[in-house]
Amino acid sequence: MEGLELICFQIISAVGTARSIFIEAIREAKEGNIQSARDMIAEGAEVFTQGHHSHMELIQKEASGEKTEINLLLIHTEDMLMSAESFRILAIEFIDLYEKMYEKK
């Protein structure tokens, strides 16, 4: 495996892991473990950044004139990237809500 396929799998692996961490952070917040949830968001963001860097490689190649073959794997990769970012945003919102809820108890 090399080239575009390898980069796609690097991105999928990183952002898939990050998305799982973001989901687990919501579960932590639901249990009242707000600081743990926030720590998990930071951890997930670090892992997400690894995938983002690989994604930037593709963008830089495209910008320098190297055309990228659009295929199902690349589309799936883009979907995973956006999904993980969406989960990060939602997880932060959920954590904030759970924190407020637990403060009122």
C-alpha positions, -999 to 999 in steps of 0.1 A, spaced: 0 0 0 14 34 -9 6 68 -22 -30 80 -20 -43 48 -5 -18 49 23 -25 86 31 -63 78 31 -58 50 56 -36 72 78 -63 98 79 -91 73 85 -72 57 113 -64 90 131 -98 106 127 -117 74 135 -97 71 168 -104 108 175 -141 104 169 -142 75 193 -125 95 219 -149 124 214 -179 100 219 -163 86 250 -158 121 263 -196 127 261 -201 95 281 -177 107 307 -195 140 310 -228 122 313 -214 105 343 -204 138 358 -167 134 351 -163 168 334 -126 173 338 -120 138 324 -142 146 295 -123 178 288 -90 159 289 -104 134 264 -114 162 241 -78 175 242 -65 139 236 -89 135 207 -78 168 192 -42 157 192 -50 125 174 -73 144 150 -44 167 142 -24 138 129 -51 130 104 -55 166 95 -17 169 87 -20 139 63 -51 156 48 -31 188 43 -5 168 24 -32 159 -2 -43 195 -4 -7 208 -9 -1 182 -36 -33 193 -54 -24 230 -50 10 223 -65 -6 208 -96 -5 171 -87 -41 159 -95 -56 136 -69 -77 107 -82 -112 109 -68 -123 74 -57 -146 58 -31 -117 55 -5 -110 93 -7 -146 101 -4 -149 79 26 -118 96 41 -133 130 36 -165 118 52 -146 104 82 -127 137 86 -158 158 87 -176 134 109 -149 135 135 -148 173 134 -186 174 139 -184 150 168 -157 172 184 -179 203 182 -209 184 195 -189 168 223 -177 201 236 -213 214 236 -226 183 254 -198 186 280 -207 222 286 -244 213 290 -236 184 314 -214 207 334 -242 232 338 -266 204 347 -243 191 374 -236 225 388 -274 230 394 -278 198 413 
